[in-house]
């Protein structure tokens, strides 16, 4: 667990490690894990966050963490 002076905490829980490749093209992130089908997301940056939107319109937001 990591925490910052600003009162932010980050808990990392290991799940599964995948290897593969990724590429970005005109606002689209494509991830191709080894031996699996590619997965694509629209992406954008908002201040200190990365926002990914899947094909069904569901957004996932990832916050940049600095300690």
Phi and psi in degrees as a GROMACS rama.xvg file:
@    title "Ramachandran Plot"
@    xaxis  label "Phi"
@    yaxis  label "Psi"
@TYPE xy
-122.216  148.827  UNK-2
-142.087  158.066  UNK-3
-117.712  166.522  UNK-4
-64.8852  -22.4902  UNK-5
-79.9941  1.4796  UNK-6
88.447  17.9354  UNK-7
-101.195  136.717  UNK-8
-120.15  146.564  UNK-9
-130.131  124.689  UNK-10
-113.248  121.635  UNK-11
-104.578  127.355  UNK-12
-120.391  118.084  UNK-13
-70.6467  136.136  UNK-14
-115.778  -79.243  UNK-15
-148.427  140.928  UNK-16
-102.71  127.854  UNK-17
-117.346  145.461  UNK-18
-114.1  152.946  UNK-19
167.769  -152.384  UNK-20
-130.879  164.604  UNK-21
-143.059  160.114  UNK-22
-153.042  154.496  UNK-23
-120.915  137.585  UNK-24
-145.92  115.869  UNK-25
45.142  54.531  UNK-26
81.526  9.58762  UNK-27
-119.83  130.682  UNK-28
-103.673  124.501  UNK-29
-116.934  122.608  UNK-30
-111.096  128.803  UNK-31
-123.045  93.3179  UNK-32
-67.01  148.873  UNK-33
-55.5968  134.546  UNK-34
62.2956  25.0193  UNK-35
-137.353  164.808  UNK-36
-72.9482  147.871  UNK-37
-64.8105  149.492  UNK-38
-124.477  132.798  UNK-39
-119.299  146.498  UNK-40
-137.751  145.919  UNK-41
-78.042  143.225  UNK-42
-135.581  154.332  UNK-43
-154.801  156.198  UNK-44
-104.309  135.812  UNK-45
-128.63  102.96  UNK-46
53.1966  -113.162  UNK-47
-99.2152  22.1414  UNK-48
-122.526  151.586  UNK-49
-110.866  125.581  UNK-50
-112.835  122.061  UNK-51
-109.49  137.465  UNK-52
-122.645  123.034  UNK-53
-82.4468  -179.131  UNK-54
-65.2407  -18.4663  UNK-55
-96.7032  3.69077  UNK-56
89.035  4.26503  UNK-57
-78.4754  128.184  UNK-58
-97.4416  140.261  UNK-59
-123.84  131.957  UNK-60
-115.624  130.601  UNK-61
-118.79  120.932  UNK-62
-92.5833  131.631  UNK-63
-67.3554  133.065  UNK-64
-113.438  127.019  UNK-65
-126.075  137.177  UNK-66
